[in-house]
């Protein structure tokens, strides 16, 4: 089965850049998506097809995907960005959906 | 505007079968490229993908739960039903249904989720 690996936690100071990685075998050959989940809420899509922001998602959220690693970057991180972030890929070989284990972003 | 809402029992006993219904609006599951997915999240744990049903009735299941899951759709009532057999306390979780689009089948709209507790 296909696995995605994320760091359990990332800390960042307000106004700084947060970087969250997601690793998987040849992940760059697949489309990666990112979800933000705040406490007690449903996940929200923040990046899809590696780099695309849905309508309503702030420009400070950006994504990239190459080789074995997809990256979510939050520029000028704000306190409201504190949440769990999950990467997701669709394995077109098995036609299965895969989630990473999630990263808790702390803004302090 | 796309919306999805999960419904089903909040409490099931071990060994029972869970049936969850996703009722959606704002899209048709007959439209090419569209899918509805089910995910779950145990308390304090990560998201887990369960199943996906595509517009053409193709169905895909998590390999670890393949033998316990069935997903079906009814395009006339805009509903997707997920059944999970032989429930165990470890299946206690919040269950979400989602609207999915390709390529990449990202989940762009999520329901509020349905909390299911497995206990005798």
HADDOCK unambig.tbl for C-alpha pairs under 7 A between the chains (distance, minus, plus):
assign (segid A and resid 31 and name CA) (segid B and resid 104 and name CA) 5.09 0.50 0.50
assign (segid A and resid 33 and name CA) (segid B and resid 106 and name CA) 6.27 0.50 0.50
assign (segid A and resid 42 and name CA) (segid B and resid 110 and name CA) 6.67 0.50 0.50
assign (segid A and resid 42 and name CA) (segid B and resid 112 and name CA) 5.86 0.50 0.50
assign (segid A and resid 43 and name CA) (segid B and resid 110 and name CA) 6.96 0.50 0.50
assign (segid A and resid 45 and name CA) (segid B and resid 107 and name CA) 6.83 0.50 0.50
assign (segid A and resid 45 and name CA) (segid B and resid 108 and name CA) 5.66 0.50 0.50
assign (segid A and resid 48 and name CA) (segid B and resid 106 and name CA) 6.44 0.50 0.50
assign (segid A and resid 49 and name CA) (segid B and resid 104 and name CA) 6.48 0.50 0.50
assign (segid A and resid 89 and name CA) (segid B and resid 104 and name CA) 6.86 0.50 0.50
assign (segid A and resid 90 and name CA) (segid B and resid 104 and name CA) 5.37 0.50 0.50
assign (segid A and resid 90 and name CA) (segid B and resid 105 and name CA) 6.33 0.50 0.50
assign (segid A and resid 96 and name CA) (segid B and resid 60 and name CA) 6.59 0.50 0.50
assign (segid A and resid 97 and name CA) (segid B and resid 49 and name CA) 6.35 0.50 0.50
assign (segid A and resid 98 and name CA) (segid B and resid 49 and name CA) 6.61 0.50 0.50
assign (segid A and resid 99 and name CA) (segid B and resid 47 and name CA) 6.79 0.50 0.50
assign (segid A and resid 99 and name CA) (segid B and resid 48 and name CA) 6.57 0.50 0.50
assign (segid A and resid 101 and name CA) (segid B and resid 46 and name CA) 5.60 0.50 0.50
assign (segid A and resid 102 and name CA) (segid B and resid 46 and name CA) 6.16 0.50 0.50
